[in-house]
């Protein structure tokens, strides 16, 4: 096993992928707990489709992919929140509206110019070879910012996650903190999409949170467990991908599926299945 790991890390592209992937997996897991509890977990899927549209347009214009995708996805995240909060179009409908529109624009832009080339395929399904040196540096910086903001703003995020009405009544600017969560999610989606692909990146947000909720019930323990599960599943997925020559994104998702099944089984054995798996407020 040690020889295999040494061989893996002798490849520069694998080192890049593991470094960025671990940071993205950690960010996605931490944010995923709040998104799942707020019943907004599909925001990841919606924003990934927006990111695909932006990356497709960037490819057509021969522009830097991250430079185009990041502001577009951030704008989409804020727009999604505003539509959901201030109009008759709510939640999943708002996500579907924005995501399908962006996806259609991206497909049209590609079809009339470059066609379905390798870059576009990588954006859809991910590629461990997609990370350049510049992408890695930018990804590390942005992921570090996401993690730092989550830790510093943990109490506020906790407050708006469980009881937004009460938090607003106590003077918390819930709109601002919801936008922060959406912005951090948008950044995480763009960073992870190059490796996981637009069709699979939302799994990093949804699976770890749902998996940890099978056994944990307090917000803090769910968050910590979710982070651990996400990091371990990513490492296992990359290892399986290397050994079996399978797609990295799909391998990571498969590892998350196994983890979910294991936690679910443990929940059954502990007699928790059939009872409420609702996460308690506990101690934030």
C-alpha positions as CSV (number, residue, x, y, z in Angstrom):
1,X,0.0,0.0,0.0
2,X,2.8,2.4,0.9
3,X,4.5,1.7,-2.5
4,X,1.2,2.4,-4.2
5,X,0.8,5.7,-2.4
6,X,4.3,6.7,-3.1
7,X,3.8,5.9,-6.8
8,X,0.6,8.0,-6.8
9,X,2.1,11.0,-5.4
10,X,5.1,10.9,-7.8
11,X,2.7,12.3,-10.4
12,X,2.3,16.1,-10.1
13,X,-1.2,16.2,-11.5
14,X,-2.4,13.7,-8.8
15,X,-0.8,15.8,-6.0
16,X,-2.6,18.9,-7.4
17,X,-5.9,17.0,-7.6
18,X,-5.6,15.6,-4.1
19,X,-4.8,19.0,-2.5
20,X,-7.6,20.9,-4.3
21,X,-10.0,18.0,-3.9
22,X,-9.5,17.7,-0.2
23,X,-10.1,21.4,0.3
24,X,-13.2,21.4,-1.9
25,X,-14.6,18.2,-0.2
26,X,-14.1,19.9,3.2
27,X,-15.8,23.1,2.1
28,X,-18.7,21.3,0.5
29,X,-19.3,19.1,3.5
30,X,-19.4,22.0,6.0
31,X,-21.7,24.1,3.8
32,X,-23.8,21.0,2.9
33,X,-25.1,20.6,6.5
34,X,-26.7,24.0,6.5
35,X,-28.0,23.6,2.9
36,X,-29.6,20.2,3.7
37,X,-31.2,21.4,6.9
38,X,-32.6,24.5,5.2
39,X,-34.0,22.2,2.4
40,X,-31.8,24.0,-0.1
41,X,-29.5,21.1,-0.9
42,X,-30.2,21.2,-4.7
43,X,-28.7,24.6,-4.9
44,X,-25.4,22.8,-5.6
45,X,-26.9,21.1,-8.6
46,X,-28.4,24.3,-9.9
47,X,-25.3,26.3,-9.5
48,X,-23.2,23.6,-11.1
49,X,-25.3,23.9,-14.2
50,X,-24.9,27.6,-14.2
51,X,-21.1,27.0,-13.9
52,X,-21.2,24.7,-16.9
53,X,-22.9,27.4,-18.9
54,X,-20.3,30.0,-17.9
55,X,-17.4,27.6,-18.6
56,X,-18.9,26.7,-21.9
57,X,-19.1,30.4,-22.9
58,X,-15.6,31.0,-21.6
59,X,-14.3,28.1,-23.8
60,X,-16.0,29.6,-26.8
61,X,-14.5,33.0,-26.1
62,X,-11.1,31.5,-25.3
63,X,-11.2,33.2,-21.9
64,X,-9.9,32.0,-18.5
65,X,-12.6,29.6,-17.3
66,X,-12.5,30.5,-13.5
67,X,-12.4,34.2,-14.2
68,X,-15.6,33.9,-16.2
69,X,-17.4,31.3,-14.1
70,X,-16.8,32.7,-10.6
71,X,-18.6,36.0,-11.0
72,X,-21.4,34.4,-13.0
73,X,-22.1,31.7,-10.5
74,X,-21.9,34.2,-7.6
75,X,-24.5,36.4,-9.4
76,X,-26.7,33.4,-10.0
77,X,-26.5,32.4,-6.3
78,X,-27.6,35.9,-5.2
79,X,-30.3,36.0,-7.9
80,X,-31.6,32.6,-6.9
81,X,-32.0,33.8,-3.3
82,X,-33.8,37.0,-4.3
83,X,-36.2,35.2,-6.6
84,X,-36.9,32.6,-4.0
85,X,-37.5,35.1,-1.2
86,X,-39.3,37.9,-3.0
87,X,-41.4,36.3,-5.7
88,X,-44.0,33.6,-6.2
89,X,-41.2,31.3,-7.6
90,X,-40.0,29.4,-4.6
91,X,-37.1,27.0,-3.8
92,X,-36.8,24.1,-6.2
93,X,-38.6,26.0,-9.0
94,X,-36.2,28.9,-8.8
95,X,-33.3,26.5,-9.0
96,X,-34.7,24.7,-12.0
97,X,-35.5,28.0,-13.8
98,X,-31.9,29.3,-13.5
99,X,-30.0,26.1,-13.9
100,X,-31.8,24.9,-17.0
101,X,-31.6,28.3,-18.6
102,X,-27.8,28.5,-18.0
103,X,-27.3,24.9,-19.2
104,X,-29.2,25.6,-22.4
105,X,-27.2,28.7,-23.1
106,X,-24.0,26.8,-22.6
107,X,-25.1,24.0,-25.0
108,X,-26.1,26.4,-27.7
109,X,-22.9,28.3,-27.4
110,X,-20.9,25.1,-27.8
111,X,-23.0,23.6,-30.6
112,X,-22.6,26.6,-32.9
113,X,-18.8,27.0,-32.3
114,X,-16.4,24.3,-31.0
115,X,-18.8,21.4,-30.7
116,X,-18.6,18.7,-27.9
117,X,-14.8,18.6,-27.4
118,X,-12.7,17.1,-24.6
119,X,-12.8,20.3,-22.5
120,X,-16.6,20.3,-22.5
121,X,-16.7,16.6,-21.7
122,X,-14.4,17.3,-18.7
123,X,-16.7,20.1,-17.5
124,X,-19.6,17.7,-17.5
125,X,-18.0,14.7,-15.9
126,X,-14.8,16.0,-14.4
127,X,-11.2,15.2,-15.0
128,X,-8.3,14.7,-12.6
129,X,-6.1,16.2,-15.3
130,X,-8.0,19.4,-15.5
131,X,-6.1,21.3,-12.8
132,X,-3.3,23.5,-13.9
133,X,-0.7,25.1,-11.6
134,X,-2.5,28.4,-11.7
135,X,-5.9,26.7,-11.0
136,X,-4.3,25.0,-7.9
137,X,-3.0,28.2,-6.4
138,X,-6.2,30.1,-7.0
139,X,-8.3,27.1,-5.7
140,X,-6.2,26.9,-2.5
141,X,-6.6,30.6,-1.8
142,X,-10.3,30.6,-2.4
143,X,-11.0,27.4,-0.5
144,X,-9.0,28.8,2.4
145,X,-11.1,31.9,2.4
146,X,-14.3,29.7,2.4
147,X,-13.1,27.7,5.4
148,X,-12.0,30.7,7.3
149,X,-15.3,32.5,6.8
150,X,-17.2,29.4,7.8
151,X,-15.3,29.1,11.0
152,X,-15.5,32.8,11.9
153,X,-19.2,33.0,11.0
154,X,-20.2,29.6,12.4
155,X,-22.5,31.0,15.1
156,X,-24.4,33.2,12.7
157,X,-24.7,30.4,10.1
158,X,-25.9,28.1,12.9
159,X,-28.6,30.7,13.9
160,X,-30.0,31.2,10.4
161,X,-29.9,27.4,9.7
162,X,-32.2,26.4,12.5
163,X,-34.6,29.3,13.2
164,X,-34.3,32.1,10.7
165,X,-37.4,33.9,12.1
166,X,-36.1,33.9,15.7
167,X,-32.6,35.0,14.4
168,X,-34.2,37.9,12.6
169,X,-36.2,38.9,15.6
170,X,-33.0,39.0,17.7
171,X,-31.3,41.4,15.3
172,X,-29.4,39.0,13.1
173,X,-29.3,40.1,9.5
174,X,-30.5,36.9,8.1
175,X,-30.5,38.0,4.5
176,X,-26.8,38.9,4.7
177,X,-25.9,35.5,6.2
178,X,-28.0,33.6,3.7
179,X,-26.2,35.4,0.9
180,X,-22.9,34.5,2.5
181,X,-23.8,30.8,2.6
182,X,-24.9,31.1,-1.1
183,X,-21.7,32.9,-2.0
184,X,-19.5,30.3,-0.3
185,X,-21.4,27.5,-1.9
186,X,-21.0,29.1,-5.4
187,X,-17.2,29.4,-4.9
188,X,-17.0,25.8,-3.7
189,X,-19.1,24.6,-6.7
190,X,-16.8,26.4,-9.2
191,X,-13.6,25.1,-7.6
192,X,-14.8,21.5,-7.5
193,X,-16.5,21.3,-10.9
194,X,-13.3,21.0,-12.8
195,X,-12.6,17.7,-11.0
196,X,-16.0,16.3,-10.2
197,X,-17.9,17.6,-13.2
198,X,-21.2,19.6,-13.4
199,X,-23.3,16.4,-13.1
200,X,-21.6,15.1,-9.9
201,X,-20.4,18.1,-7.9
202,X,-23.6,18.4,-5.9
203,X,-22.9,15.0,-4.4
204,X,-20.1,16.5,-2.3
205,X,-22.7,18.8,-0.7
206,X,-25.5,16.3,-0.2
207,X,-24.0,13.0,0.6
208,X,-21.7,13.8,3.6
209,X,-24.5,15.7,5.4
210,X,-27.1,13.0,4.9
211,X,-24.6,10.3,5.8
212,X,-23.6,11.9,9.1
213,X,-27.3,12.5,10.0
214,X,-27.9,8.8,10.1
215,X,-25.9,8.6,13.4
216,X,-25.4,12.1,14.7
217,X,-28.1,14.5,15.9
218,X,-26.4,17.6,17.1
219,X,-25.5,20.3,14.6
220,X,-21.8,20.5,15.7
221,X,-21.3,16.7,15.6
222,X,-23.1,16.4,12.3
223,X,-20.9,19.1,10.9
224,X,-17.7,17.5,12.1
225,X,-18.7,14.0,11.1
226,X,-19.8,15.3,7.7
227,X,-16.3,16.9,7.2
228,X,-14.6,13.7,8.2
229,X,-16.8,11.5,5.9
230,X,-16.3,13.8,3.0
231,X,-12.5,13.9,3.3
232,X,-12.2,10.1,3.8
233,X,-14.5,9.3,0.9
234,X,-12.6,11.7,-1.4
235,X,-9.3,9.9,-0.5
236,X,-10.8,6.5,-1.0
237,X,-12.4,7.6,-4.4
238,X,-9.1,8.9,-5.7
239,X,-7.3,5.8,-4.6
240,X,-9.9,3.5,-6.3
241,X,-9.8,5.8,-9.4
242,X,-6.0,5.3,-9.6
243,X,-6.0,1.6,-9.0
244,X,-9.0,0.7,-11.2
245,X,-8.6,3.5,-13.8
246,X,-12.2,4.7,-13.2
247,X,-13.3,8.3,-13.5
248,X,-12.4,10.3,-10.4
249,X,-15.7,12.0,-9.8
250,X,-17.7,8.9,-10.2
251,X,-15.3,7.0,-7.9
252,X,-15.7,9.6,-5.2
253,X,-19.5,9.5,-5.4
254,X,-19.4,5.7,-5.2
255,X,-17.3,5.9,-2.0
256,X,-20.0,8.3,-0.6
257,X,-22.7,5.8,-1.5
258,X,-20.9,3.1,0.4
259,X,-20.4,5.4,3.4
260,X,-24.1,6.3,3.4
261,X,-25.1,2.6,3.3
262,X,-22.7,1.8,6.1
263,X,-24.0,4.7,8.4
264,X,-27.6,3.8,7.6
265,X,-26.9,0.1,8.6
266,X,-25.2,1.3,11.8
267,X,-28.3,3.5,12.5
268,X,-30.5,0.4,12.1
269,X,-28.4,-1.6,14.4
270,X,-28.5,1.1,17.0
271,X,-32.2,1.2,16.9
272,X,-32.4,4.7,15.5
273,X,-34.1,3.7,12.2
274,X,-37.8,4.6,12.3
275,X,-37.2,7.4,14.8
276,X,-36.7,11.0,13.8
277,X,-33.3,11.8,12.3
278,X,-33.9,15.5,12.7
279,X,-30.8,17.3,13.8
280,X,-31.3,18.9,17.2
281,X,-30.2,22.5,17.9
282,X,-28.2,21.2,20.8
283,X,-25.1,23.4,21.4
284,X,-24.3,25.2,18.2
